Amino acid sequence: MVSNVLIIGSGGREHALAWKLAQSPRVNKLYVASGNGGTRNVAENIAIEATDIKGLVRFVEENTIDLTVVGPENSLALGMVDVFHSRGLRIFGPTRAAAKIEWSKAFAKRLMLAQNIPTAPFQIFRKYGKALDYIREHGAPIVVKASGLALGKGAYPCKTLGQAEEALAEIMLKRVYKEAGDEVIIEEFLDGQEISIHAFCDGKTSILMPTSQDHKPIGDGDKGKNTGGMGTIAPVPWVSSEMLQNIERQIVKPTLNALAEGGSPFIGCLYPGLKMTPTGPKVLEFNARLGDPETASYMRLLKTDLLDILDACVDGKLAELTIKWHSGFAMCVVLVSGGYPGKYKKQIPIFGITEAEKVPGVVVFHSGTMYGDQLRTFGGRVLEVTAIGKTLQEALNRADKAIHCIRFKNMQYRKDIGAKAIAMGF
């Protein structure tokens, strides 16, 4: 069946999804709300914000949209899926109650504790003074997190007591994440590499994607403040199929079962971020949607028609589908504005993307761009340079060559995406 599809969001994740959906012979009209300077090349941008639920419902009904795909977490937290369901509209994403696994870290932690899902020991606080007392009593290293949505920036791994006190003040006193900081999680610091797990879910069945690894801190060697993500590799070469099966059995399935038993079956993409500790995988946090920039790497590797997968999830028929992936590796390097994740300037001209995409295996997704008289920056994370290769090193070399073609004032990026896996001999 041919479908008209609307993607909600304006970042690199949404451009990657639009790029992949545009390849489907079953897609008729493809729209992105509100989109960016890159999505306009593969779909029609619609000037409706991702949080304007009434406006989006009106557009869907007036334009005979057969499937809506939700990208950002704030749309899910507002209950967009619930509203669409109440109007009889097909939409890919979890309800507000199921998405609570992301928009309340406190809820997620309590669920994990109840289900014996491995995670760091933790305490939850709503009062600054009690949280501060606990930090001083516990000492460093320690992790301080805003419980609510913070665009991937609300977690502070602190190596010193001073850093922990500063993090707590930022969240609870300075209110840098507003109401997301009403509640804080303070948890034990875990050693090990981080990996991202993504699972397509239809409320009953789940199918895991290949593993990926995001690089959160702004600087090389994981130095500096956390960001929304500076780059990814997929798959993670040192994660074996046995390890992945263990993660599915210990973490993914118990979580989905708990949500279903609680009356909130999860339909969409469940994305637990894990720390691979010496004693096994432990959950750092849950996300209720596809990761960004992970999606950029995933869409480069996906062989199966994305529309077939999304339809199967929405229609409860995922068990009938086999999802296929290309062999080899994909990587994504995020080019960001000077000053990010703090203050940065917008509307800086961007050059060189056409040249970059002439490099074999390279596709550039737009994350924070706008197009008026010419292509300009519009966000902190500006572009996601992706490359595929038979080996991780080949993908890395291609991405590096492409990046050297692109220019915008004060452009910065990490030069060590994938370096940990390369150093391990992969």
N, C-alpha and C positions, 0 to 999 in steps of 0.2 A: 504494500500500500504506500502510495506517495504521500508525504507529509509536509505541512508548513511548520517550521520550528522556530521558537523564540528562545534565545539564550539571555539570561539575566546576569549583568555584570559588566565591568569595563576594564578588566585587567588582563594579564598574560594568560591566566587560566582560561578566560573566556575566548581570547583570540585563538588559543590552541584548540579548544573545543570546536570553534567555528571553522577553523582550517580543516579539521578532520571531518566534521559533518558535511562540509561543502563537497567532499569527495564521494559522498553516498549517492548512488543513483536513485535512492528513494526520497531524497530531500527535494522538495519543490521550491518553496521560498524560505530563505533563512534570514532571520533578524537578530540583532543584538541590542539590548537596552542596558546602558546607553552606549556601550561600545567605546572604541578609541580610534586613533589614527591608523591602526593596522587592520582592525576588524572590517573597516569600510572596504577593504580590498577583496573580502571573501563573503560579505553579507551586507545587509542594509542596516545602518545604525538608526536607532529610534531614540529620540530625545526624551526618554522617560527614565528617571532614576531608579536604581535597584530597590529602593525602600518605598517607592510610590506604589503600594499594592493596588489601590483603587484604579490608578492610571494604567497599570499593567493588565489588570483584569479587563478593563474596557478595551484595551488594544487587542487582547487575545480574542475576545468575543466578536469584535468588529472585523477582525482580519482572518477569521477561521483558522486559528492556530491549533494544530493537532497535538503538539507536545511543547511544553515549556521546560527548560532546563535551568535550575537555580545554581549559580556559581558561588556568590558570597555568603558567608555565615550570618551576617546581620539580617539579611532577608529571611533566612530560616528562623532566626531568633524572634523575629516580628510575627511569625505565624503565617507567612505567605502561603505555604503548602496547604494549611488548614482552610484558608479562604478559597483557594482554587478548588479544593475538594468539595466545599460547600456549594460551589457553582457548577459542579460536574465537569471540571476541566482537568485534563491529564497533565501531570507535572512530575518531574524527576527531582526528588529531594524528600527528606524526612519532615514529619510534622514538628511543630514547636516542641511538643513533649518529648519526641524522640531526639530532637536536636539539642535538648538540655544537656546531653552528654558532652557538648562543646561549650554552650553558653553559660554553664555553671560548673566550674572545676570542682567545687565543693560537692555537687551532686555526683559527678563522675567518681570522685575519690570514695564517697560513701558506697556507691554501687560496687566499686572494685573490692572494697573491704568486705562487703556482704557476700560477694560471689567468690572470694578467695582468688581474685585476679592479681597477679604479681605487680606491685607498684612500690614506690618509696614510702617508708613510714612518714606520717604527716600529722599536722594539727591545723585546725581551721579557726580563724579569729575574725571577729567583727569590730573589736576595739583595739585602737592603736597601742595603748599602754600595755595591755596584756600580751599583744604580739611582740612588742619591744622587749618586755621582760623575758619572754620565752627565748627569743633570739640570743639575748645576753647570757641566759642560763645554759643554752645549748652550745653556743659557740659556732665557729666556722670550721670547714666549709659548710654552707647551708644554701637552700634554694628558697627564694621568696617569689610568690606568684599572685597576681590579681586573679580573682575567681572568675570574673566576667570576660567578655570579649575585648581583646586589646590588639587586634590586627597582627597577632604573632609576636608582639613585643613585650608582653606582660610578664614574662618569666625572667628572673634574675638569678643565675648561678653565681653565688658569692663566695669568694675564696678567703675574704677577711671579714671580721666583725664590722668594720667600718663600712664596707660595701653593702652588707646586709642591712645595717641601720639606714643607710642612704636609700636603698631600694624600697624599704618599708615606708620611709618618709615620702618618696616620690609617689607611691601608690595610694597611701592612706591620708597624707597631709596635703601634699601638693595637688593631688587628684588628677594626675596626668592622664589617667584612663577613665576619669569621671566616675559614674556609678559602677563601672566594672571593678573598681577598687573598694567597694563597700565591704567586701569580704576578701580575706587573704588566706592562701595556703602556704604554710611553712613546712618544708619537707627535707628529708635527709638528702645530702648530695650523693649522687651515684657515679661511679667510675665506669668508663666504657664508651664505645662509639654509639652515636645515634643512628637509627634507621627509620624510614617511613614505610608503614604498611597500609595498603589501600585495598578495600574489598567492595566490589559491586554487590548490592543486596536488594532482594525483592520482598523482604518481610519474613521469608521462610528459608530461602537459599542464599548462600554467599559464595562468591568466587574471588579468590585473591589475585591481584595484579602482581607483576614482578616487584621485587623489593626496590626501594630507591633510598638515596641519602641526601638530605638537605644540608646546607651549610648556613647556619643562622647568624653567627656573629659577623659584624661588618668587615673585620680585618683578617688578613692571612693568618694562618695558625690559630684560628678561632679566637682572635683577640678583639676586644671592644664590645660595644653594646649589641644586643640581639636585634635582628631586623625581621622583616617578613619573609626572608629567605634570599640568599645570595647566589644560589646555584645548586644543581642536583646532578647525580649520576644514577643510571638505572640500566640493568639490575646491579645490585651490590654484589660483586663477584665472590666475596668470602662467605656469603650467607647461603648455606646448603639447602637443598630441598627438604632434608630432615629437620633443619632448624625452622624452616617456614611452616612445615606441618605441625611442629610443636607450638609455634606462635598461634596458628589457627585454632588448635585444640585448647590451649591454655587461656587465650586472650579473646580472639575474635568471636568464636562461637558462644562462649559463656556470656559475653557482653550482649550479643544480639538476642540470646535466649532470655536474659534478664529484662531487656527492654520489652520484648514481646509478652513475657509473662506479666509485666507491669502494665499492660494495655497499650503500649506504644511501639508496635512493630516498626522496625527501621527499614525504610525504602530509600535508596540512594547510594551514596558512597561513605562507608565508615573508614576513618583514617586515624588509627592509633600511631602516635609517635613513640618509639621505644628507645630505651637505653639498653645496649647489649652488655650486661654486667658479667663479672666472673662467675656469678651464681645463676646466670640465665637472663632472658629478656624481661624487662620491667617497663610498665607503661608510664611515660612522662605526662601525656595528655591525650585526650580524644578529640578528634575533629569530625564534624558531621557532614563534610563535603570534600570534594577533590582538593588536594593541596596545590598551592601556588608558591614555588615554581615546579613542583613535581609533575603536574599535568603536562607541562611543556615537553618533558622527557618521555612521559607515557604515550602521548599522542604520536610521537615520532616512531615508537616501537609497535603500536597497535596495528594488527593486520585485519581483524574482524571489523565489519561495518559498525561504527559507533552507534548509529541509530538503532540497529538491531539489538544492541546491548541495552540501551536506554529503554526501548520499548519492552524488552523482556523483564526489566526491573519493575517498571510501572505496572505491567500486566500480570506480575506474579509468575512468570514463565522462565525464570533464569535457569532452572534445572534442565530445561530443554536445549540450552545453548552451550556450544563449545567456543570459548574465546581463544583466539590465536594471536601470537606475538611474533614479530620478526626476531631473528637471531642477532647477536652482536650487542652493541651498547649505544646508549644515547646519553648525552650530557647537555646541561643548560648552564650558561653563565649569565648572571643578571648584571646589566649595566645600570648604575644608579647615579642620581644627582649628587653633586658636591654638597656636603653637609648632612645628607641622609645617614642615619635615621632621625636626625634632628631637623633643624630648619634648612630649607633649600629654596633656590629660585626656580620659577617655572617659565615656560614659553621660550626656552633656549633652542635655537635652530639645531636640527639633527641632520647629519650628512653621512652618506656611505653605505646605506643599507642595501641598495641594489648591487653594489660591488661585493658586499659581504655574502650575499646569497648566490653569487657565482662560484663560491668555494664549494666543491663537491660535498654533498651530504649536509649542507647548512640551510636552515630555515630560521628567520628572525621573527619572533613573536613580540608584539607591542604590549607593554604593561601600563605605562603612564605616558601616553602621547596624545596629541591633538593635531588636527589638520585644519588649517585655515588658509592663509596665503602659502604656507609650506608646512612641513612636518616639524613639530616642536615638542619639547618636554612638557609634561603636565602632572607628573607625580614623582615620588621619591625613587621608586623602581621604574625605570624607563623602558628598557628593552630586555628581552630574554633570547640570547643567542644560543640556538640549539644545533647540535651536530650528532650524526650517527657514524659508527665505524664498526669494522669487524672486531677490533680490540678497543679497549678503553683509551689507550694511548692514541690510536688513530682518531677517535672522536675528539679527544682533547686537542690534538694538533690542528684539526680542522676548525674547531671553535676559536682557537687562539689566532689562527690566520684571519678568520672572518672579523674578529674583534678589532684587529689592527686596521680594518677598512672603515670602521665607524668612528665618527667624531661628533662630540658636542661639548661645550665648555664645561670644565670641571668634572668630566665623566670619571667615575671610579668603578672598580670591580675587583673581585678577589681573583688572584692568579694561581690559587692552589685548589680549585675545585677538582675533586678526584684524586688529589695527591696522596691521601691516606691509603687508598686502595692500590695505587701505583707503587707506593713504598712497601706494601705487603707482598709485592711480586706479581700483581695482576696486570 
